[in-house]
């Protein structure tokens, strides 16, 4: 069965960045059985770490825990 993800309106959850502009977080809604999970994701406009770097760091952290 394919999973479906819907994105609700996030206008009410606007956040203000350092530069003063407002951005809405990416919000995902996933229903599994009778439980609905809401996940909000925000990205920093000043971050120097790429998504690839972040994933590598998270995987390395998990490997270090197991070792």
N, C-alpha and C positions, 0 to 999 in steps of 0.2 A: 504494500500500500504506500503510495507516495505521500510525503509530508507536505502540508500546506502551511505557509506562513503569511499572515496578513499584517499590514502596517496601518495602525489607526492614525487618526489625525493627531499631530503632536504640537499644534500651534500654541496650546496653553503651557507647554513645557519649555518655552524659549529660555535660553541662557545668554548672558552677556559676556563677550570675550574681552580681552585686555584692550583691544582696539576700539571697543565700544559697539561693534556690530552684534546683532542678535542672531544666534543660530539655534535650530531645533535639533535635539538629539535624535538619532535613528532609533526607533522603537519597534521591536518585533514582538508579535504575539504568537504563541505556539500552544495548542491544546493537545494534551496527552491524557487520554481517558477523561476523567472528570476534573482534571486540574489544568488551569490555564496559566502559562508562564509568560510574563512580560519582561523583556530585556531591553534596557535603554543603553545606547552606545553613544559616547561623545568622543570626538577627535580633537586633539589640541592643535591649534594652528601654529604653535611655536615649537612643536616636538621636532627633535632631530633624529629620532629613531624611526626607521622604516618599518612597515608591517612585517617584512621578511626578518628584520633584526629582532623585532618583538617576539615573533613566533619561535625563532631560534633560541632566544633567551629563555622563553617559557619551557620549551622542550628540554633545554640543558638543565634548568632548575629541577625538573622532574627526574631526569636521569641522575643528577647528583643526589637526590633524596633516596633513590633506590640503591645506589652504589654504596 
